[in-house]
Amino acid sequence: MLTHSQRLRSVLALTENRLASLIHQVWFHPRLDVLYPEFLFATYGLTLASAPAMRTAANLCRQQPGDDSLHHWLEEYYIEHAEEEDGHADWLIEDLASLGISRERVIHRLPYASVAALVGSQYYWMQHVHPIAYLGYIAVIEAPAQFDFLQEVSRRTGIPLASMSCHCRHAELDPGHVAEFDAALDSLPLSAAHQDLITVSAIATIGHLERVFTDLLEHFQRIDQLSAASTIFTVTPSITAALP
């Protein structure tokens, strides 16, 4: 009999090919040295939302009716991982700063709509179905690049490792996170409905990530003729600046 994680991974293996191809196209783009700030910005949008989303999921677990050990476990799990994620968005701001992009330009630029759609879909699942749905998101997202690969990217593109510090830190801190997540998932008393929701959330996450990387590649194509990284990070004025 398959474990929870084996069942989930077997389903995701059937759906991840296009996403893997899109991610490969980004990392091996011939102009990645120039276009890298856009990649960091898209990643920043996702990272910024991680800890708040997990704290929302934890609060929703606390509000679930009954004295359920699963809800208590999920609440503690989300709180612990939210604390781990605190400050990670600042790593990306530091990486962008090393490329000449100021913090103000990052925080006042509107995020990719596809990033907002990905994060927003998780709030729907957790608030209107069950907060366990966020485990499906984590199952997909929790797969950092390996440090050896990042070194190869740096040699190939000339991007300093100092400007890849967020990716490098995750490569050093997170190598066992996938195995730990799968072991935790297998330990839970999941119903068939829980398993289905986690799987649907994970598949939806893959679909939204495909849109994020497609948007990124399309943006790369539009700005490919520009020559300096400091000029391609086009700032969209913050909508809040127009409010009274």
C-alpha positions in Angstrom: 0.0 0.0 0.0 1.3 3.5 -0.9 2.0 6.0 1.8 0.4 9.4 1.7 3.6 11.0 0.3 4.1 8.2 -2.2 0.6 8.6 -3.5 1.0 12.4 -3.7 4.4 12.2 -5.4 3.2 9.7 -8.0 0.4 12.0 -9.0 2.6 15.0 -9.2 5.2 13.2 -11.3 2.5 13.0 -14.0 1.9 16.7 -14.0 5.3 18.4 -13.4 7.0 18.0 -16.8 5.9 21.3 -18.2 6.8 23.2 -15.1 10.2 21.5 -15.0 10.8 22.6 -18.6 9.8 26.2 -17.9 12.1 26.3 -14.9 14.9 24.9 -17.0 14.3 27.6 -19.6 14.7 30.3 -17.0 17.9 28.9 -15.4 19.5 28.2 -18.8 18.3 31.4 -20.6 21.2 32.7 -22.7 20.6 36.2 -21.2 20.1 35.2 -17.6 23.0 37.4 -16.6 21.0 40.4 -17.6 17.5 39.2 -16.9 18.2 37.7 -13.5 16.7 40.6 -11.5 13.3 39.8 -12.9 13.7 36.2 -11.7 14.5 37.5 -8.2 11.5 39.8 -8.2 9.1 37.1 -9.1 10.6 34.9 -6.4 10.4 37.8 -3.9 6.6 38.0 -4.5 6.2 34.4 -3.6 8.6 34.5 -0.6 7.0 37.6 0.9 3.7 35.8 1.2 4.9 32.5 2.7 5.0 33.3 6.4 1.8 35.3 6.5 0.0 32.5 4.6 1.2 29.9 7.0 0.1 32.0 10.0 -3.3 32.4 8.5 -3.5 28.6 8.0 -2.4 28.2 11.7 -5.1 30.5 12.9 -7.7 28.7 10.8 -6.6 25.4 12.3 -7.1 26.9 15.8 -10.7 27.8 14.8 -11.6 24.3 13.6 -14.4 22.7 15.8 -13.6 19.9 18.2 -10.4 18.8 20.0 -8.7 17.3 16.9 -5.1 16.2 17.2 -4.6 16.8 13.4 -5.6 20.4 13.8 -3.3 20.9 16.7 -0.4 19.3 14.7 -1.1 21.5 11.7 -1.3 24.6 13.8 2.1 23.9 15.3 3.6 22.9 12.0 2.5 26.1 10.2 3.7 28.3 13.1 7.1 26.6 13.2 7.6 26.9 9.4 6.3 30.5 9.4 9.0 31.4 11.9 11.6 29.7 9.6 10.4 31.8 6.7 10.5 35.1 8.5 13.1 37.4 6.9 13.7 35.3 3.7 12.1 38.0 1.5 14.8 40.4 2.9 17.4 38.0 1.5 16.0 38.6 -2.0 16.0 42.4 -1.4 19.6 42.1 -0.5 20.4 40.1 -3.6 18.6 42.7 -5.8 20.5 45.5 -3.9 23.8 43.8 -4.9 22.7 44.2 -8.5 21.9 47.9 -8.1 18.2 47.6 -7.4 17.1 49.6 -4.4 14.7 48.3 -1.7 12.2 51.1 -2.6 12.1 50.0 -6.2 11.3 46.4 -5.1 8.6 47.1 -2.5 6.8 49.8 -4.6 6.5 47.7 -7.8 3.3 45.8 -8.4 3.9 42.0 -8.2 3.2 39.7 -11.0 -0.5 38.9 -11.3 0.3 35.2 -11.7 2.1 35.4 -8.3 -0.9 37.0 -6.7 -3.1 34.3 -8.3 -1.0 31.5 -6.9 -0.9 32.8 -3.4 -4.6 33.9 -3.5 -5.7 30.4 -4.5 -4.2 29.0 -1.4 -6.2 31.4 0.8 -9.3 30.2 -1.0 -8.5 26.5 -0.3 -7.6 27.1 3.4 -10.5 29.5 4.2 -13.3 27.9 2.3 -12.3 24.2 2.3 -9.7 23.3 4.9 -6.3 24.7 6.0 -4.7 21.4 5.4 -4.7 22.4 1.7 -1.5 24.5 2.3 0.4 21.2 2.6 -0.1 20.7 -1.1 1.5 24.1 -1.8 4.5 23.2 0.4 4.9 19.8 -1.2 5.6 21.6 -4.6 7.5 24.7 -3.4 9.8 22.9 -1.0 12.3 21.8 -3.6 15.4 24.1 -3.5 18.1 24.2 -6.1 21.3 22.4 -5.2 24.4 24.4 -4.3 26.5 22.7 -6.9 24.0 23.7 -9.5 24.0 27.4 -8.3 27.8 27.4 -8.5 27.6 26.2 -12.1 25.0 28.9 -12.9 27.4 31.5 -11.5 30.3 30.3 -13.5 28.2 30.1 -16.7 26.5 33.4 -16.4 28.9 35.5 -14.4 26.2 36.2 -11.8 28.0 36.5 -8.5 27.0 34.0 -5.8 26.6 36.9 -3.5 23.7 37.9 -5.7 22.2 34.4 -5.4 22.4 34.3 -1.6 18.7 33.5 -1.1 18.9 30.5 -3.4 22.3 29.5 -1.9 21.0 29.7 1.7 18.0 27.6 0.8 20.3 25.0 -0.8 22.3 24.9 2.4 19.5 25.0 4.9 16.8 22.9 3.1 18.4 19.8 1.5 16.4 17.5 3.8 13.1 19.4 3.8 11.5 17.3 1.1 12.2 14.0 3.0 11.1 15.7 6.3 7.9 16.9 4.7 7.1 13.5 3.3 7.8 11.8 6.6 5.6 14.2 8.4 2.8 13.7 5.8 3.0 10.0 6.2 2.6 10.3 10.0 -0.7 12.1 9.8 -4.1 10.5 10.2 -5.5 11.7 6.9 -8.9 10.9 5.5 -9.5 10.4 1.8 -10.9 13.9 1.7 -7.8 15.3 3.2 -5.6 13.4 0.7 -7.7 14.6 -2.2 -7.5 18.3 -1.1 -3.8 18.2 -0.6 -3.4 16.6 -4.0 -5.7 19.1 -5.7 -3.9 22.0 -4.0 -0.5 20.7 -5.2 -1.7 20.2 -8.8 -3.2 23.8 -8.7 0.1 25.1 -7.4 2.0 23.5 -10.3 -0.5 25.1 -12.7 -0.1 28.5 -11.2 3.7 28.2 -11.1 3.6 27.4 -14.8 1.9 30.7 -15.3 4.5 32.5 -13.2 7.4 31.1 -15.2 5.6 31.6 -18.5 5.1 35.3 -17.5 8.8 35.5 -16.5 9.9 34.1 -19.9 7.6 36.4 -21.8 8.9 39.3 -19.9 12.5 38.1 -20.7 11.5 38.1 -24.4 10.1 41.6 -24.3 13.2 43.1 -22.6 15.8 40.9 -24.2 17.2 43.8 -26.3 18.1 45.9 -23.3 21.7 45.7 -22.2 22.0 46.5 -18.5 20.3 44.8 -15.6 19.8 48.1 -13.9 17.6 49.3 -16.8 15.3 46.3 -17.2 13.9 46.4 -13.7 11.0 48.6 -14.8 9.1 50.0 -11.8 5.4 50.1 -11.9 4.2 52.9 -9.6 2.6 51.6 -6.4 -1.2 51.8 -6.5 -1.1 53.0 -2.9 0.7 56.2 -4.1 -2.4 57.2 -5.9 -4.7 56.8 -2.9 -5.7 59.7 -0.7 
